[in-house]
Amino acid sequence: MRFGILGGTLMWGDDGAEVSLGGPARRALLTLLLVRPGEVVPADRLADGTGPQGTPSPHALQSQISRLRAALGEAAAIERTGAGYRLLVPADDVDAGRFERLAQQGRTALREGEAQRAASLLCEALELWRGPALADAADSEPARAAAARLEELRLGAHEDRIEAALLLGEHRAVVPELRELHDRHPLRERLAGLLMRALFADGGQAEALVVFEETRRHLADELGTDPSAELVGLHHELLTSDPSPSPTAPPAPLTAFVGRAGEVAALTELLGVARLVTLTGPGGVGKTRLAVEVCATETEQVCFVELGGLRDGALVPPALLRALGLRERGLHVAAGDRDPLERLVAALSGRALLLVLDNCEHLVEEVAALAARLLAASPRLKVMATSREALGVIGEHLHPVRPLDDRAAVELFTARARAVRGGFVPDPQAVRRVCLALDNLPLAIELAAARLRTVGLDELAARLPDRLAVAARGTRTVDERHRTLRSVIAWSWDLLSEPERRAARRFAVFAEGASVGSALRVCDTDEETLESLADKSLLEWAGGRYRMLATIRAYATERLDAAGETAAVRRAHARTLLRLVRDAEPWLRRHEQLQWLAVLAAEHSDLLAAVQWAVAAGEAGTAAELLASASTYGWIRGVSGALAPPAVALLDAVGDAPPAGYGEAYAICVLLAASGPAGRERWRRHRIAAEKALAAAWSGPEAGRYPAALLLWMMHNAGDGDGPAALALVSAQCDRPEPWVRAAAHYVSAFGHLGDGRRAKAESALRTAVAGFRALGERWGAALSLDALAGLAGARGAREEARALTEEALALAEQLGAWEDCADLLVNRGDHRIDADPAAARADYAQAAEFARRAGSASATAATRRACGDLALLAGDPAAAEELYAQALAQLDPHWIKGLGHRVRALAGLGRAAESRGDQAEARARYQQAARSAAVPGATLPDALRFLGLPEEWVEAVSGG
């Protein structure tokens, strides 16, 4: 006889048949006796747990015991012992007993590193559950504690089984279950950690970091506690998994590669001698997959850039920068090096890299010009492109990608068929007929094979040729093969259910794929439908996101147009992106900044697509809100230049006045427009109207919606004649209740105090700003404030304090991937210790030069050359110093406010070098240049020079000169 209490209470005979137990009171009584089989249960507890209302009489309990004995027969004995009863059955005859034994064995195996055995034991244990524990005694007070204990063990077994699955590499399979468990138990840290690990292993670092933040917030709000040291350690591990700029890797293949081993070898050999190779061929022929396989053989670093989602050729250089893990500009935003192409050239100069440009056909002219420029400037760079046509660049080697041969086509079909229909045994002749009808095109074969889940092979082989109007197959042209592929997509499409067709055509609006949440909202569908589309090869799932192949997306876009839904779905797409960036914006000014930057970075291409659509559709309000809400991300992440073209287009569309109700957003669009090369004219044209709109938003009792714009407004106006007015607007926000606004206002007000010569007040304001940003855990504002505070500490001779502040700013800049700023801060740190430890300063300058090279920043490179000039001067080599200073001055952007100190120091250094060789006239001229460059209204020249980092003896020389 076996018993079950993991769900409703049941009893099975030796033949497996269920034995009747009678009414609810009898089942509740048996439940309580089975909780601890063989142990005595007091009679009063049994009475409390089995009676209806109140405590039943001893006679009633004895009556129930008697009836239960009759039901059990000779299978199990119920003994009366003292003041209670016990049921004499082995613990393993009760499902709860077996569950506890198996769960413990599974946990032991897991601890001993036997993941496969652990997974098997734990799955067996969990399969014993049929519902809530002790369900037939749910209303019994005595049973509640026992049920809670069993449910806790069940949850622990789930966690152990999932951990075993992660060790076995099954991270993708456990994510849905983990999400469900985590939603039900948001305070359970082990579940949060497992979900973070699973998401991270599947490429979803951003989602993993969001899980940590949500858990941290739940713990704080509901328990008033912080996450455990273990969970914090995992969070730190994910944050710091790769602190250096990392190029985008090729997409990880989800299926085995079939049939092109010879081509992979040939292309690998070709790339050994050729620097530009273009894979050409029709859509669906396998160009991208072939390129990915070639990348796997490459010995140099690879950067894979998907261009299919871009619609504007001007956005190609910024897309390459992002793929290389680089920013367009530094933390100070209004810095130099504004041309992304020039930054690319500098970043790739001398670097050994294979750059893969995928899906170029719609941007052939722009990609061709870019490839030619990069290859000419970077002798160790190789480029592999995929396109339906050649780029037409001198030195290009073409590799036409053709359909599979018959053997490989049959092998591919069989492999994909087995993936959807276990145990599939192919009929070689039938498979060959299907592949022949499909022109042996890999994508067409995958779409057809996916249909074997519901269609038999014989039916497919009989009907598909007729469906595709196949005649005799000889040599086929590219156009004919394209028609075949289109027919296969149409055939697959027609076999979809109406909800699947609706979701698939709506998904076409996504430029580079979508998270599950975004896809559900825009497509107005459910997860089951998305999974079904992935099963049928119309969607792909990778890295925690769904994506659609370009060839299928083109067909889906046609169906969307035909359904008359394009405008509505594009609007839903834009609104979904707007909701995301609005929700994210406040978190970008908090400790959660890094997580949300990663989330928005994944949506970057779709964000641009949404803005471009809104501008083109005349929806100025939506476009302005999208740009304004995304601006904080753009500035902190260093990609505001990519938002400049749509901002310019919007300003041109709305004219000289802001749209009604969107004044603050309009002002931000003016700021964003100024980030691009074509934006200076718009800045001059719209600046006054934008300033009025921004002042109106921030001058009343109600604060504006986009605080970061205040800081940027001051930065963009710093070098203009209207700088004091911008500074006053921001400084006036020091008493706002929002902590980030207060911290930013104190940071800005410090420069007003410096302009008035009140250095102590400036330092106090900066310390207040630093404290405010630190309390929020916000890195951007903290790094800026720490850098400025370090400058003041160095100006008053507190070199050690300045070094410590600079190191803190450097750590924050590294977290933000601001390598240009890292270079500048390393130069500053070297400057703070060049006198006391020249060797340490030299090491800082060398590391700074490497960061500047990686970032492709001419301004940062100029700063390192200025610093190396100081070292040469210190070592008694004025000739080398003069050459380095001259190189620095030639590269420094005169409009870059951060470059002012380096410019003044280089000019002063030239004066010192001239003095050392006895040329007093030259020295005096250089000192006068330095003094003019360092002039700050309200500050004495010596104070200005000290703030810019000049050593005291140089201050005296320049002041005297």
N, C-alpha and C positions, 0 to 999 in steps of 0.2 A: 504493500500500500504506500502511495506517495501523497504528499500534502503540499498545498500551495497557499501562501498568504501574501505573495508579492503581487497584489491585485485583489480581486475577490477571492474568498476562501474556497478552495476546491479540494476534492479527494479523488484519487484515481486508483482503480484496482490494478492487479498484476497485468491484466490484458489491456491496460491503458484507457479503459472506459471510465467515465466520470461516475462517481457514486453519489446518490442523492443524500443531502445532509438535512433537509427540512427547512424550517423557517429561519428568519433573521436572528432570533435570540440564540438558537442552537449554533449557527455559523459564527456569531460573535463569541460564544463560549469557546468553541474550538480554536478560534483565532487567538484568544488570550492564552490558551494552553500550549499553542504551537510557537509562541514567541520565544520561549525558552524550553524546548522539549526535554522532559526528564526532570525539570526543576519544579518545586512546589510553588503553586500560585495560591495565595491566601483566599479563603472562601469569600471574605467581604469584598476583595478586589474583583473576583469573578461576578459577584452579585451586582456590584456597582457597574460593571462593564456590560452586563447582559440584560438588566431589567429595563422596562420602558420608562416610567417616571418614578423617581424615588428609589429606595432600596428594596428589592423584593425580599420576601420572607425566605428563611432557610429551606422551608419545604419546597418553595418554587424552584430554588436553585437545585435541590436534590432531584426534583422532577426532570429538569432540563439535563442534568448529568445522566440520569437513567436513560433518557431518550437518545442522548448522544452515544452512550455505550452500545445501545441497540444498533445504531447506524454504523458504528465502527466494527461491530462483530468481534471476531477473533484477531483482526488485523492489528489492533492496538489496545492496550489496557489503560483505563483511567483509575488510578489508585487514590484512595482517601488517606491522607497522611497528616496527622495532627489537625491543624486548623485550616487545611487546604487540600488541594487536589494536584495531581501531576499526571501527564500523559507520557506513557513509556514508549517512545519511538526514537530511533537514531536521528541525530541532527541532520545527517545527509539525506534522510527521507523527506525533509522539509526544504522547499525551494530557498527559503531565506538562509538556512544553514549551508546549503550548497553554494549559494551566492557568496556568503562571507568567506568560505574556504577558498573558492576560486579567485575572488577579488584579492585576498591576501597573497595567494600564490603569484598572481599576476603582478602585484606591486613588488614582491620580492624579486621576481625575474627582471622587472624594470630597473630596480636598483642595482642588479648585478650585470646590467648591460645587455640582457637578452631581450631585445625589443620585439623580435618576431614571436617568441614564446609568450611574452607578456601580452602582446596584442591578441593572440589566440585565446589565452586564458580569460582575459577581461571581456572579450566579445562573448565567450560562452557564459560568463557570469551575468552580463547585462541582458542576454537573450532570455533569461529566466523571468524577467519582469513582464507583467501583463497589465499593470496599472498602478495606482497609488498603493503603497504598502498598507496592509491591514485595513483594506477598504471596508470590510464587513464589520469592523469595530470602530469606524471613523468617529462615531458619536460618543465613544467611550473614553472617559478621562484616563483610565489606566493604560489604554493603548496608544495614546498620543505621543508619549515620550518614546516608546519603542518604535513607532512609525517614523518619528523625526530622526531617530538614530539610523534606521535603515535607509531613509531618503538621503541622509548625509553621506552614508557609505556608498550609496548609488552614485551620487554626484562625484565623489572622490574617484570611484571606479571609472566614470566617464572621463575625468581629467587624466587618469593614468593611461587609459586606452588611447586618448588623443595624443598624449606625450609620446607614447610608443609609435603612433602613426607618424608623428613629426620626425622621430629618429629614423624611420623607414623611408622618409622622403615623400610622404603622402600629404603634404601641407595643403595642396589645393582641395583635396577631397574633404578635409575636415573643416574648412572655413565656414560653410553654411551651418553645420551643427554648432560650431563654436559661437557663431553670431547669435543663434537662438538661445544657447545656454547663457551667454553673456548678457543678453537682453533681459533674461529672467532673473539673473543674479548679478546685477551691476556692481555690487560691492565686493564680489569675490575676486581677489587679486590674482589667484592662480589662473583662473579662466581668462582674465584680462591679459596676463603674461603669455599664455598659450596662443590666444588670438593674435597678439602682437607678433609673436614669432612666426605663426603661420602666414600672416599677411606679408611680413617682411620677406620670408622665403619665396613668396610668389611675386616679388617685385613691388609690393604695395607698402613701401616705407612710409609714405605720407599717411595712409590709412592706419598703419600701426601706431604712428605717433598720435593720431587723433584719438585712438582707443585709450592710450595712456592718459591723455588730457581729460577725456570724459570720465575715466575712473577716478582720477585725482579730484575732479570737481565733485563727483558723487560722494567720495569719502569725506571731503571737507564739509559739504553741505549737510549730510545726513549723520555723520559720526563725529565730525570735528577733528578728524585725524588726517595725517599725511600718508602717502603710499609707503609701503614697506621698503626697506633698503634693497631687497631683491628686485622689486619692480622698478625702483629708481635706477638701479644698476643696469637693468635691461634697457630702460629708456635711454640712458647715457650711451650704452653700447650701440643702439640704433642711430642715435644722433651723430656719433663719432665713427661710424663704420668706415667711412672713407672721407677724411677731411680735405683731401686735395681735389682740384678740379678734375672730374672724371668724364671722359667722353662717353656719349651714349653708345651702348653696345648694340650689336644686331639683335633683333627679336629672337627669343629662344624658340626653336622649332618645337611644335607639340607632337609631331609625327615623324616617323622614320623617313629618311631621304632615299628616294628610289630612282635608279636608272640613269644617273648622270655622273658617275664617278670619273669617267674619262674626261668629261668637260671640266670638272673641278680641277683635275690634275693639269689639264691644258691651260686653264686660266691662271692657275697658280704659277705655272712656268712663265706664262706671258707677262704677268705682273712683276716677274723678276727682271724683265728687260724693258717693259713699257710703263710709262708713268700715267697714261690716261687710257683706260679701257672702258668701252661702252657696250653693255649688253642690250641688244635690240630685239624686238619681236612683238607680236600682238599681245593684247591683254590676256591673262590666263595661261600663258605659255610657260610660266615658271621663272621669270627673270629674277624676281626678288628672292625666291627661295634658293636659286642657284648662287646669287651673290652672297647670301647668308652662309652657305656651305663653304664658299671660297674664303670668307672671312675666318672661318674656323681653322683654316690651314695657315693663316697669315702669322708671321713671326713678330711683326711690328704691331704697335698699338692700332686699334681700329676705332673709327668714329662713324656711326651709322646715322644718316640724316634722312628722315621721311619727309618728302616735299609734296606729297599728294594733297595735303590739306591746305596748302598755300594758294592764294589766288592773286597775289600781288608780288611781282618780281622784286620790288624794293625790300620785301621782308625776308629774302633768301639769306643775305649776310647775317642779320640778327638771329635767324633760325640756326645757322651754323655755329654762331657764338654760343647759343644755349646748348646745342648738342655737344659742344666741346667743354661744357661746364663753366663757361665764362660769362661775366656780366658785360653789359654795354658801357657802364660807367660806375664810378665809385660811390661811396656812402654820401659824399658831399653833393652828389647829383649834378650840380652845375659845373662839373669838372670838364677838362679838355678831352681830347681823343673822342670826339663825338661821332666820327665816321666809323660805322661798324666794319666796313671793308678794310680800312686802314688798320684797325685793331686786329682783324683776322690775319692780315698779311704779317703783322708783327708777331702775333702769337704762334703762327705756323713756321716762321722763319727758322731754319735749321732744325726743325722737328721732324723725326721719322714717324710717319703716320700713313695709314691707308684710310682715305676719306671716301665713304660710300654715299652717293647721292641717289636716292631711290625715287622713282616715279617723276622723271624730269620733263616728260613730253609736253606738258602745258606751259612750261617755263623755259623752253629750250634756249632762247636767245640769252636770257639773263643768266642761266646756269652755265652756258658756254663761255660768256664773258668772264664770269666769276672763276671758273675752272682755269681758264687761260691765265688770269692774273695771279692766282694762287700758285699755280705750277711754275710760273716764271720767277716768282719771288721766293719759292721754297724748294730748293733742289732735292730735299729728301722726302718730299711729299709725293704720294701716289693717289690717283683718283679713279674710282670705279663707279660708273653711272649706269642706271637702268632707265631705258626710255624706248618709246615706240619708234623713235627716229634718232639718227646720229646727231651729236652736238655740233659737228662741223668745225672742230678745233684742229689746228695744225698739230700733227703728232698723235692724233686719236687713233686707237686700234679698235676696230669693230668686231664684235663677236655675236653673230646672229644666233639667237636661242630658238631652236626649232622644236616642234612637238616630239614626244618620246617615240622611240622605236617600238615595234610591236611587242617585243618581249617585256620591255620596261613598262609599257602601258598596261599589259595584263598583270604584271607584278604589283603595280600601283593600285589598280582596281581591286585586286584580291586583298591587299593589305588594308585598304580603307573599308572594304566590305566586311572583313572580319572584325574591324573595330566597332561596327554598328550591329553586327549579327554574329554573335559568338558561335564557333563551330561551322562557319560557312565553308562549304566544300565546292570549289568552282568547277564549272564545266568549261574547259579551256576554249572550246569552239564558241560557246555563247558569250563568254567574256571578250573574246577577240572581236566578235561581231559588234558588241556594244562599244568597244574602244575605237573600232574602225569608224563607226557612225559618229563618234565624238572627235574625229580627226586626231586622236591620241593627245589631246590637249589636257594637261594635268588638272586644271581647275574644273573643266567639264567632267572629267573622270571622277573627281572627288564629289561633285554635286550629284552625279548619277549613282555612285556607290552609296552615298548617304541614304538614298531612297530604298535600299534593300531592307531597311528596317520594316517597311510596310509593303513592298512590292517584290515579287519573286523574280529570280534571275531570268527565267524563261520568258516571263511576261515582259520584262525590261528589254531583253534581246529581241523579242518579236515586235514590240510596239515603238521602241525608240527610233529606229531608222525611218519608219513611216512618219513619225512625229516630226523628225528633222528634215523630211523630204530628201533623204539620202539617195543619191544615184551611185553610179560606179565611182569608186574613189581612186583617183590617180594622184598626180602631183597637184597640190592645192595651193592657190595663191593666199597671201596674207589676208586679203579682204574676204575670201571665201571661208577661211578658218575663223575669222572674226564673226561672220554670219552664223557659223556653226555654234560658236560659244554663246552668242546672243540667244540663239534658239534654245540651247540647253538651259540657260538662265531663265528664259521665259517659261520653258517646260517645268522647271523646278518651282518657279513662282506660281504657276497655275495649280500645282499640287498642294500649295499651302492652304490652310484654312483662312477664312476672312480675317480673324484676329491676328494671325501670323503675317498676312500680307500688309495689314494696316501698320503693324509694328515695324516691319522691314522697310516699308517705303518711308516712314517717318524717321527711322534711324539714319537715313541718308543725309540728313541735315548736319550730322556731327562731322567735324573736319578730321579729328584724329581719335575717334572712339569716345566712349563714355563710361562713367562709373555706373553701377547698377541703379543708384538712386536717380541720376540724371536721365538715364534711358527710360526708366519707368515713368517719369513725369512727362518727358517730351513725347514719347511714343504712346502714352496713355494705355499701358499694358501691364502685365504681371510677370513675375520672374519665371514662371513656368513657360510662358510664350518665348521669352528671350532664350531660355535654355533649349527649347525646341528648335529655334532658328540656328543656334550653335550646333546642335546635333545634325542638322541638315546642311551644314557647311555654309550657310548664308551669313553667319556671324562667326567671329573668332573670339575666344576668351583667353586673355593673357595679362599678367601683371595686375590682376584685380579690375580689369576693364574689358568691355566689349569693343570690338572694332569690326569694320566691314571692308573687305577688299575693294580697291578702287574700281575694278571692272564691275563688280556687283553693285557698288554704290552708284555708278553711272546709270545702270538700268533702273535701280530703285528711285533715283531722282526723276527719271522719266515717268515712272508710275505715280510718283507724288504729284507731278505736274498734271498728269492725266486725271487724277482724282480731284483736282482743284483745291488741294490742301496746302500748297507750298507756302503761301503767305501766313496762314494760321499756324502751321508747324514751325516755320522760321520765327514767328513771334513767340511761340511757346519755348523754343530753344533760347531765344534772347532773354526771355523772362526767367527761365531756369538759371541761366548764367548770371543774370542780375541778382537773383535771390542768393546764389552762392557767394558772389563777391560782396554783397551787402552783409551777409552773415559772417563772412570771414574778416571784414575790415576792422572791427573792434579788436579781434583777437590778434591782429598784426601789431597792435600796440601793447601787447601783454607778453607774459612768459611763453604763451603758446605760439608765438610768432613763427618759429621754424616749422612747426607742423603745418600751419596754414599756408605758409609760403610754398611748401611742397605740394599741398592740395591744389593751390591755384596754378602752380607751374604745370601740373598735369593737364590743366584746362586751358593753357595759354592759347593754343591755336584756335580752339572753339570760341574763346573770348574774343579774339580778333575777328573771327568770322561773324559773330553775333553783332559786333559793333559795325562792321562794314555793311552788313545787311540793313541794320537800323538806319544808317546814314543814307544808303541808296534808296530805302523805302520811304524816306521822308519822315521817319519817326524820330524827330530831333530829341524829344524828351527822353525816350528810351536810350538813344545813343549817348546823350549827355550823362544820364545816370550811370550807364555802364562804364563809361570812361572815368567818371568821378569816383565810383565805388572801387574800380580796379586801380586807381592811381597810387594808393598807398602801397599795394603789392608791387606796382611797377617801379616806384622809387626805391623801396627797400631792397627788392630783388635785383635792381640795376637794369631793368628792361623797359624803362619808360620810353625809350626811343622807338620801340615797336608800336607804342600807342600813339606816337606823334602823327603818322600819316592819316589815320581816321580822325584824329582831333583837328587836323588842318582841314580835312574835307568837311567836317561838321561846321567849323567856323565859316568856311566859304559858303556853306548852304544857308546858315542862319543870318549872315550879314553882320552889321556892326553892333547890334543890340542883342542881349541875352534873351533866349526864349522865356516867355512868361512862366514864372514859378521855378525856373532852373538857374537862378543867378549864380549861386555858389558853384554848381556843376559847370556852368559856362566859364567861370574864372579858372577852374581846374583844367578845363580843355585848353585854355590859353597857355597855362603853364606847361601842359603836355606838348602842345604844338611847339613851344620854344625848345623842347628837348631834341627836336629833329633838325636836320640841316636846312630844311625849307621853312623853319618856324620863326626865324628872327623877324621877318617882315610881318608875320601875323602878330608877333609879340608887340611890335611897335604900333600896329594898327589897333589892337584890342586891349592894350595894357590898361589904359585909363578906365574904360568901361568895366574891365575885369576887377580892377582895384575897388571901384565903387561897389560892385556886387559882393565882393568878398568882405569889405568893410560893413556892408549892410547885414550880412549874415552873422558877423561876429561882434557887432557893436551894441546890440540890444541885450536884454536879460537872458534870452534864449541863445544857447551856443549853436554854432553851425554843425553840420553833419560830418564834415571831413576835416578833422583837426590837423592832419599831416600837411594839408595845403598851406596852412599858416607858415609852417617852418620853410616850406619850399618857396613861398612867396618872398620871404626875407632873403633866402639864398639867391634867388634869381634877380633880386633888386640890389644886392649888395654892391655891385659895381656900377650901378646907375645913379644918376643924380637924385632919384627919388628914393634912394636907399633908406634915409632916416625916417621917412613916412612909413615905409614897410616895416621897419624895425619897431616903430612906435605902435603900429597896429598889433603886432604879435606880443610885444611886451605888456600891452594892456590886459592880457588874458591871465595874468599871474594869480588872480583870485578865483578863477573858474573852479567849479567843484570837480570837474573831470581831471584825474591825477596826471594823465599824459599831457593834457593841455597845459597844466600848471608847470610841469617839468620843462616842456618845450619853451614856454614863455620865459622862464628863468634863464634857460640857455641863451635865448635871443637877447634878453635884457642885459646879459653880461657884456655883449659887444657895444651896447649903448653906453654902459659905464666905462668901458675901455676908451671909447671915443671922447668921453668927457674927462679922461685922465684919472678916473676913480678905480684904481687897480684893485684895492681891497674889496670894494663893493662888487666888482666883477668876479673876483675869486669866490666871494660868498654866494653870489647868484649861481655860479657854476657848481659849487658844492651842493646847493639845494637841488639843482637839476640832476646831478649825478645820483643823489639820494632818491629822488623821485623815480628816475628810470630804473634804478636798482630794485626798488620796492616792487615795481611792476614786472621785473624780469625782462624788460624790453632792451634789445641789444643795439638797435640803430641809434636811438637818441643817446643811450649811455656811452657808446663808442665816440660819438661826436663830442659829448660833454667832457669825457675823460681826456680826450686828445687836447681840447682847449685848456682844460685845467692843468694838464701836464706842461703846456706851454707857459702858463703863468708861474708854475712852480719852478721851472727852469729859469725863467726871467729873474726870479729873486734868488737864484743860486742854489735852490734846493734840488740838486741833481738826482739824489737817490729817490726822493719822493716823485720827481718827474719820471724817472725810469719805471717805478712801480706802477704809476698811473698809466703810463704808455703800455706796459705789459698787459694790464687789465683790458685796455682798449684793443690791443692786438688779439687777445683771446676771443673777444666778441666779434671782431672783424673776420677772424678765421671761421667762426661758426656761421657767419652770413655769406661765406664764400667770396668776400670782398678782397681779392688778391691784390688789386691795385692799392687799396688802403693798407693792407698788410705790409706792402713794400714801403709805403710812406712812413708807417709807424715804426718799422724796423730801422729805417734811416734816422728817425727821431731818437730811437733808443740808442743807436750808435752815437749820435750827436751828444747825448747826455753823458756818455762815458768815454768819449774819445780822448779826453785829457788824462783821465785816471787809468784807462785800460785800452790803449790803441788796438791791441790784438782782438779784444772782444768787439770793439767797434768795427774792425775790419770784417769779422765774421758776420755781424749784423748787416753790413753793407753788401756782402756777397750773397747772403740769403735774400736780401731785398731785391738785388738784381735778378735773381732767379724768379721770384714772385712777379716782378715787373715783366720779365720775358714771357712767363706763362699767361699773364693777363693781356699781353699785347699792348701795354700802355707806354706810349712815348713819354708822357709826363712823369710816370714813376721811374722809367729808365733814366730820364734827365736828372731826377732827384738823386739817384744812386751815383751818377757820374759827378754831380756836385759834391757828394759826400766823399767819393774817392779822390776828388781834387783836394779836399781838406787833408786827407791822409798823406797825399803826395807832398803838400806844403809842409806838413808836420815832419815828414821824413827828410826835408831839405832838398826837394826836387821841384823848384818853381816852374821849370819848363813843362814837366808832365802835368803839374797842377793847372797851368794856364790852358793847356790843350783840353783837359777834362772840363774845366769851367766853361770854355768856349762851346764845347759839345753840348753841355747842359743848357746853356742859354739859347742855343739854336733849337733845342727841342721843347723847351718850356712854353706852355701856352700862356701868353700874357693876360688872357682873360680868366685863367684859373686862379681863384683866390687862394687855394692851398699851395699854389706854386710861388706865391709872393715871397715867402721866407727863403725858398731855394734860390730865387732870382737875386734877392738882396745879398744872400750869403755868397753866391757865385761872384757877384760884382765886387763885394768886399774882398773876397779871396783873390780876385785879379789885382786889386789894389795892393794887397799884402805881397803878392808875387812880384809886382812891379817894384815895390819898395826894396825887396830882397836883392834885386839886381840893380838897384840904384837909380831907377827911373822915377823920380819924384813927381814929375808932371803927369805921367801916366797914372801913377798911384792916386794923385789928387783927383784926376778926372773920374777914375773908377769909384772913389769914395763918394764923390758928388752924385754920380749916377745911383749909387746904393742909397744915399740919403734921400734923393728925390723919390725913389721907388718905395721907400719905407715911410713916407710922410703919412701920418694918420691924424685927422682933425682932432684937436683936443688933447693929444698925447705928445709929450716931449720926444725929440728924436732918440735920445738914449733909451727911454722906456720902450718905444716902438721897436728899436733894434733888439733889445733884450727879449721882448715878447716873440720876435721872429727867430730867436735861437742863437744870436751871435754871441761868441765868447766876449768876456768883458774887455779884453785888450783890443778886440776888433771894434767893439762899440766905441771905445775911446778914439781909435784911428779914424773911423768913419765920421764921428761927431766932430773931430778936429779938422778933418779934411773938407 
